[in-house]
């Protein structure tokens, strides 16, 4: 895990900038709340609102991100009022919480904006329980949220909007249409029922901190699709929480709520959440747990027993998620993996086509944009294949093929990045052989994504030219052809245990 966090590639230092900007934006939000004279509770709610805005808003364009950020209070304020108003009506409060949870998951069908608004709505309800906010505090809390979003947006869209200089690529979402609708409906039902189980059992464990269990169920479902992904995420959440609690005993409890060192630890935790999110869910959960412990320390309620209780409630929430995905309308890992790998392969072809068009003199062709899209798709492939490559996976043959597929897809991405770099050179010239090579790449992708065509891929590319080619672009294309040919065997495998295409 340490190697994954510190050695993982960070092209353009995007993760570093993402995390650093978060610390700056959230720090400014809390400082503005303090200068405005808000209470500690209001400052914490404002800081968490800024964190959610910076973390969950992932629209493809800066303009889209700004619109989604502006819409956050539209969904957050009614939920905050609902949660505060039902604080002393447990049954109605619980039903409302589960309804917000189900609607929040269902909103994923509307893409990144629906996902962001759904997360913000759920977390607003959760934070209200976390801090025991009451109805009479709403005006101050509304003002703190607005100030915090304004402060964090000033940093994100004004002082440090590094996205304006990056290629635009939308976060990958499952294919649109009835398939996505069915998947989000299934997940909404799963999350609601899993949340109901976690809520009931969580209240048996603790009548005061039960919402931790519901929150654990929610976050296990976020950004997962199949039952395998959810199982792995539940395991990693529990492991990260356990490690975070151990860190809390060592780092947070001795501080006894001291303001300055606790604030420093909060800043480090925020950086850790943003920096590790893309590469290690376990490390991200460790940072989240240390952050939560530090906040409890600041409001003066942190004890060792509270940390142990958090672990127990997290276990209850993870169990609720696991039971839901196993027993309620399960979505198989195999089906999800097939879809993401197929989309990644088609993106490989799109990258080569854009690069060839650029080399042919087209000013509109943008291979860099496609490379960014491919990187995002490969991230989704790794997530969907995670259950197969997990150390506890008993399916040795499929695990080995999954590892081989990941390595070969990474090799494809390497060649595509090289090809895009060559195409971006204004002195690069077009070679007539590029069109033929790109056509062969397209044929290879079509064969790989067509059921039962593995043998055709291997045969079609058995006599590919070697890499000793004078033109760099052709060298990358020929290497890409050979890599696609090598993908045929692990993708299709044997009839008894195919990785995809069954």
C-alpha positions in Angstrom: 0.0 0.0 0.0 2.9 2.4 0.8 4.4 1.7 -2.6 1.1 2.3 -4.4 0.6 5.6 -2.7 4.1 7.1 -3.0 5.3 5.4 -6.3 2.0 5.6 -8.3 2.4 7.8 -11.4 1.1 11.3 -11.1 1.2 12.8 -14.6 1.4 16.5 -14.5 1.4 16.3 -10.7 -2.4 16.5 -10.8 -2.9 14.5 -7.6 -0.4 16.8 -5.8 -2.1 19.9 -7.0 -5.6 18.4 -6.3 -4.6 17.7 -2.7 -2.7 21.0 -2.1 -5.6 23.1 -3.5 -8.0 21.2 -1.2 -6.0 22.2 1.9 -5.9 25.8 0.7 -9.6 26.0 -0.2 -10.9 24.3 2.9 -8.5 26.3 5.1 -9.7 29.5 3.6 -13.3 28.4 4.1 -12.8 27.7 7.8 -10.9 30.9 8.2 -13.7 32.9 6.6 -16.3 31.3 8.9 -14.1 32.2 11.9 -13.7 35.8 10.8 -17.5 36.0 10.3 -17.9 35.0 14.0 -19.5 31.7 13.4 -19.5 29.0 16.1 -17.1 26.0 15.9 -20.0 23.7 14.8 -20.8 26.1 11.9 -17.1 26.3 10.9 -16.9 22.5 10.9 -20.0 22.2 8.7 -18.7 24.9 6.4 -15.3 23.2 6.1 -16.9 19.8 5.4 -19.2 21.4 2.7 -16.0 22.9 1.1 -14.4 19.5 1.2 -17.3 17.8 -0.5 -17.5 20.5 -3.2 -13.8 20.2 -4.0 -13.8 16.4 -3.8 -17.1 15.3 -5.5 -17.6 17.8 -8.2 -16.1 16.2 -11.3 -17.8 17.7 -14.3 -15.9 17.5 -17.6 -15.5 21.3 -18.0 -14.7 24.1 -15.6 -18.0 25.8 -16.4 -19.8 22.6 -15.6 -18.0 22.3 -12.3 -19.0 25.8 -11.4 -22.6 25.2 -12.2 -22.7 22.0 -10.1 -21.0 23.8 -7.2 -23.6 26.5 -7.4 -26.4 23.8 -7.2 -25.0 22.2 -4.1 -26.9 24.5 -1.6 -30.1 23.9 -3.7 -30.1 20.2 -2.6 -28.2 20.6 0.6 -30.3 23.3 2.4 -33.6 21.4 2.2 -31.9 18.2 3.4 -30.2 20.1 6.3 -33.5 21.5 7.4 -35.2 18.1 7.1 -32.4 16.4 9.2 -32.5 19.2 11.8 -36.3 19.3 12.0 -36.6 15.5 12.5 -33.8 15.2 15.0 -36.2 14.4 17.8 -38.5 12.2 15.7 -36.4 9.0 15.3 -38.7 7.0 13.1 -39.4 9.8 10.7 -35.7 10.8 10.8 -34.6 7.2 9.9 -37.1 6.9 7.0 -36.0 10.3 5.6 -32.3 9.3 5.9 -32.9 6.1 4.0 -34.9 8.0 1.3 -32.1 10.5 0.8 -29.7 7.6 0.6 -31.7 5.8 -2.1 -32.3 9.0 -4.1 -28.7 9.9 -3.8 -27.6 6.7 -5.4 -30.4 6.8 -8.0 -29.2 10.2 -9.1 -26.0 8.7 -10.6 -28.0 8.0 -13.8 -27.6 11.8 -14.6 -23.9 11.5 -14.8 -21.2 13.4 -12.7 -23.6 16.2 -11.7 -26.2 13.8 -10.4 -23.6 11.9 -8.5 -22.1 15.0 -6.9 -25.6 16.3 -5.9 -26.5 12.9 -4.5 -23.4 12.7 -2.4 -23.8 16.2 -1.1 -27.4 15.6 -0.1 -26.6 12.4 1.8 -23.5 13.9 3.5 -25.5 16.9 4.5 -28.0 14.6 6.4 -25.0 12.7 7.8 -23.1 15.8 9.0 -26.3 17.0 10.7 -26.4 13.8 12.8 -22.6 14.0 13.3 -22.8 17.4 14.9 -26.3 17.1 16.4 -27.4 20.3 14.6 -30.8 21.7 15.6 -33.5 23.7 13.9 -32.7 27.0 15.6 -29.1 26.8 14.3 -30.1 26.7 10.6 -29.6 30.4 9.7 -26.0 30.3 11.0 -25.3 26.9 9.3 -26.7 28.1 6.0 -24.5 31.2 6.1 -21.5 29.1 7.0 -22.1 26.7 4.0 -22.6 29.6 1.6 -19.4 31.4 2.8 -17.4 28.2 2.7 -18.5 27.3 -0.9 -17.8 30.9 -2.0 -14.3 30.7 -0.4 -13.4 27.3 -1.8 -14.8 28.2 -5.2 -12.6 31.3 -5.2 -9.6 29.1 -4.8 -10.8 26.4 -7.3 -12.1 28.6 -10.1 -10.0 31.8 -9.5 -6.7 31.5 -7.7 -5.7 27.9 -8.8 -7.8 26.6 -11.7 -5.2 24.3 -13.1 -7.9 22.4 -15.0 -8.1 25.2 -17.6 -4.6 24.0 -18.8 -5.4 20.3 -18.9 -7.1 18.3 -21.7 -10.8 18.1 -21.1 -12.1 14.6 -20.4 -15.4 13.6 -18.7 -15.2 11.1 -15.8 -16.1 7.7 -17.2 -19.6 6.6 -16.5 -21.3 3.3 -17.5 -22.9 3.2 -21.0 -26.0 5.4 -21.2 -29.5 4.1 -21.8 -31.5 1.3 -20.2 -28.3 -0.5 -19.0 -27.3 2.5 -16.8 -30.9 3.0 -15.7 -31.1 -0.6 -14.6 -27.8 -0.5 -12.8 -28.6 2.7 -10.9 -32.0 1.4 -10.0 -30.5 -1.8 -8.7 -27.9 0.1 -6.7 -30.5 2.4 -5.2 -32.5 -0.5 -4.0 -29.3 -2.2 -2.7 -28.1 0.9 -0.9 -31.5 1.6 0.7 -31.9 -2.0 2.0 -28.2 -2.2 3.1 -28.6 1.1 4.8 -31.8 -0.1 6.6 -29.9 -3.1 7.9 -26.9 -0.9 9.0 -29.3 1.6 10.6 -31.1 -1.0 12.7 -28.1 -3.0 13.8 -26.1 0.3 14.2 -28.7 1.6 16.7 -28.4 -1.7 18.6 -24.6 -1.1 18.9 -25.0 2.6 19.8 -28.1 4.7 20.1 -26.0 7.9 19.7 -23.5 7.1 16.9 -25.6 4.8 14.7 -25.2 7.0 11.7 -21.6 5.8 11.3 -23.0 2.5 10.1 -25.2 4.1 7.6 -22.4 6.3 6.4 -20.1 3.2 6.0 -22.7 1.5 3.8 -23.1 4.6 1.7 -19.4 5.1 1.0 -18.9 1.4 0.2 -21.5 1.9 -2.7 -20.0 5.1 -4.0 -18.1 4.6 -7.3 -18.8 0.8 -7.4 -20.9 -1.1 -9.8 -20.5 -4.9 -9.3 -20.8 -7.1 -6.3 -17.1 -7.9 -6.5 -16.1 -4.2 -6.4 -18.4 -3.6 -3.5 -17.0 -6.6 -1.5 -13.4 -5.4 -2.1 -14.3 -1.8 -1.2 -16.0 -2.9 2.0 -12.9 -4.9 3.0 -10.6 -1.9 2.3 -12.9 0.5 4.2 -12.8 -1.7 7.3 -9.0 -2.1 7.0 -8.5 1.7 6.5 -10.7 2.5 9.4 -8.8 0.0 11.6 -5.5 1.6 10.6 -7.0 5.1 11.1 -8.1 4.2 14.6 -4.7 3.0 15.5 -3.3 6.3 14.2 -6.0 8.1 16.2 -4.8 6.5 19.4 -1.2 7.5 18.7 -1.7 10.9 17.2 -5.1 12.4 18.1 -6.0 11.2 21.6 -2.8 12.6 23.2 -3.6 16.1 21.8 -6.7 16.3 24.0 -8.4 18.7 21.6 -5.6 21.3 21.5 -6.6 23.7 18.8 -3.3 24.4 16.9 -1.9 20.8 16.6 -5.4 19.5 15.9 -5.8 22.0 13.1 -2.5 20.9 11.6 -3.5 17.3 11.8 -6.8 18.1 10.1 -4.9 19.8 7.3 -2.6 16.7 6.9 -5.7 14.4 6.9 -7.4 16.5 4.2 -4.2 16.4 2.0 -4.1 12.6 2.6 -7.8 12.1 1.5 -7.3 14.0 -1.7 -3.8 12.7 -2.6 -4.6 9.0 -2.0 -8.2 8.8 -3.3 -7.2 7.8 -6.8 -4.7 5.2 -5.9 -5.6 3.6 -2.5 -9.0 3.5 -0.9 -7.5 2.0 2.2 -5.2 5.0 2.7 -8.0 7.4 2.0 -10.1 5.8 4.7 -7.2 6.0 7.1 -7.1 9.8 6.4 -10.8 10.1 6.8 -10.8 8.3 10.1 -8.0 10.5 11.4 -9.9 13.6 10.2 -13.1 12.5 12.0 -11.1 11.8 15.2 -9.5 15.2 15.1 -12.9 16.9 14.7 -14.3 15.0 17.6 -11.2 16.0 19.6 -11.8 19.7 18.7 -15.4 19.5 20.0 -14.2 17.8 23.1 -15.9 14.3 22.9 -13.0 12.1 21.7 -12.2 9.0 23.8 -10.6 5.7 23.1 -14.0 4.0 23.5 -15.4 6.3 20.8 -12.7 5.2 18.3 -13.5 1.5 19.1 -17.2 2.2 18.6 -16.4 3.8 15.2 -14.7 0.6 14.1 -17.7 -1.5 15.2 -20.2 0.7 13.4 -18.0 0.7 10.2 -18.0 -3.1 10.4 -21.8 -3.1 10.6 -22.1 -0.7 7.7 -19.7 -2.8 5.5 -21.7 -5.9 6.4 -24.9 -4.2 5.3 -23.4 -3.3 2.0 -22.0 -6.8 1.5 -25.4 -8.5 2.2 -27.2 -6.1 0.0 -25.0 -6.7 -3.1 -24.9 -10.5 -2.6 -28.6 -11.0 -2.0 -30.5 -8.1 -3.7 -30.4 -7.8 -7.5 -26.6 -8.6 -7.7 -24.6 -7.2 -10.6 -21.8 -9.6 -11.5 -18.1 -8.6 -11.6 -17.7 -10.3 -15.0 -20.4 -8.2 -16.7 -19.0 -4.9 -15.4 -15.4 -5.9 -16.2 -16.3 -6.7 -19.8 -18.0 -3.4 -20.3 -15.0 -1.3 -19.0 -12.4 -3.3 -20.9 -14.3 -3.0 -24.1 -14.6 0.8 -23.7 -10.9 1.1 -22.9 -10.0 -0.8 -26.1 -12.3 1.3 -28.2 -10.7 4.4 -26.7 -7.3 3.0 -27.7 -8.5 3.0 -31.3 -9.9 6.5 -31.0 -6.5 7.7 -29.7 -4.7 6.3 -32.7 -7.2 7.7 -35.1 -6.9 11.2 -33.6 -3.1 10.9 -33.7 -3.1 9.8 -37.3 -5.4 12.7 -38.2 -3.1 15.1 -36.4 -0.1 13.8 -38.3 -2.1 14.2 -41.5 -2.4 17.9 -40.8 -5.9 18.1 -39.2 -5.9 21.0 -36.7 -9.1 19.8 -35.1 -7.7 16.4 -34.1 -6.8 16.2 -30.3 -5.0 12.9 -29.3 -4.2 14.4 -25.9 -7.9 14.6 -25.0 -8.3 10.9 -25.9 -5.2 10.0 -23.8 -6.8 11.7 -20.8 -10.0 9.8 -21.4 -8.1 6.5 -21.7 -6.3 7.1 -18.4 -9.7 7.6 -16.7 -11.1 4.4 -18.3 -8.1 2.4 -17.2 -8.7 3.5 -13.7 -12.2 2.1 -14.0 -10.9 -1.1 -15.4 -8.5 -1.5 -12.4 -11.4 -0.9 -10.1 -13.7 -3.5 -11.8 -10.9 -6.1 -11.9 -9.8 -5.5 -8.3 -11.9 -8.4 -7.0 -10.0 -10.8 -9.3 -6.5 -9.5 -8.4 -7.2 -9.2 -4.7 -4.8 -11.3 -2.5 -7.7 -13.3 -1.1 -9.2 -14.2 -4.5 -9.3 -18.0 -4.8 -9.7 -18.0 -8.6 -6.0 -18.4 -9.5 -6.4 -18.8 -13.3 -8.6 -15.8 -13.7 -6.4 -13.8 -11.3 -3.3 -14.5 -13.4 -5.1 -13.5 -16.6 -6.5 -10.4 -15.0 -3.0 -9.3 -14.0 -1.8 -10.0 -17.6 -4.7 -7.9 -19.1 -3.9 -5.0 -16.8 -0.2 -5.1 -17.8 -1.0 -5.2 -21.5 -3.6 -2.4 -21.2 -0.9 -0.3 -19.4 1.4 -1.1 -22.3 -1.3 0.0 -24.8 -1.6 3.3 -22.8 2.2 3.7 -22.9 2.3 3.4 -26.7 -0.7 5.7 -27.1 0.9 8.3 -25.0 4.1 8.1 -27.1 2.1 8.3 -30.3 0.2 11.4 -29.1 3.5 13.0 -28.1 4.9 12.4 -31.6 1.7 13.7 -33.2 2.0 16.8 -31.1 5.4 17.6 -32.6 4.8 20.3 -35.3 7.7 19.0 -37.3 6.3 15.4 -37.5 5.4 14.5 -41.0 2.6 12.2 -42.3 3.6 8.8 -43.6 1.2 6.9 -45.9 1.8 3.7 -43.8 0.1 5.3 -40.8 -3.3 4.9 -42.3 -2.8 1.2 -42.8 -1.4 0.7 -39.3 -4.3 2.6 -37.8 -6.7 0.4 -39.8 -5.0 -2.7 -38.4 -5.4 -1.3 -34.9 -9.1 -0.8 -35.5 -9.5 -4.3 -36.8 -7.7 -5.7 -33.8 -10.0 -3.8 -31.4 -13.1 -5.0 -33.3 -11.9 -8.6 -33.1 -11.1 -8.3 -29.4 -14.5 -6.9 -28.5 -16.4 -9.3 -30.7 -17.4 -12.5 -28.8 -15.4 -15.6 -29.9 -13.0 -13.7 -32.1 -9.8 -14.3 -30.1 -8.3 -16.7 -32.6 -8.8 -14.3 -35.4 -6.9 -11.6 -33.5 -3.9 -13.8 -33.0 -3.9 -15.0 -36.6 -4.4 -11.6 -38.1 -1.3 -10.2 -36.2 1.0 -13.1 -36.2 3.3 -11.6 -38.8 3.4 -8.0 -37.6 6.5 -5.8 -38.5 9.1 -5.5 -35.8 9.7 -2.3 -33.8 12.8 -1.4 -35.8 11.0 1.2 -37.8 12.4 4.5 -38.8 9.3 6.6 -38.1 8.6 7.0 -34.3 4.8 7.1 -34.9 5.0 3.8 -36.9 7.1 2.2 -34.1 4.4 3.1 -31.5 1.7 1.8 -33.8 3.4 -1.5 -34.5 4.1 -2.0 -30.8 0.4 -1.3 -30.1 -0.6 -3.9 -32.7 1.5 -6.6 -31.1 0.2 -5.7 -27.6 -3.4 -5.9 -28.9 -2.6 -9.3 -30.4 -1.2 -10.5 -27.1 -4.4 -9.4 -25.3 -6.5 -12.0 -27.2 -5.5 -15.0 -25.1 -6.0 -13.6 -21.5 -9.2 -11.8 -22.5 -10.9 -14.8 -24.0 -9.1 -17.5 -22.0 -10.7 -20.9 -21.9 -14.4 -21.6 -22.3 -14.7 -22.6 -18.7 -13.2 -19.5 -17.1 -13.2 -16.5 -19.5 -12.3 -13.1 -18.2 -14.7 -11.3 -20.5 -17.0 -12.2 -23.4 -18.8 -15.1 -21.7 
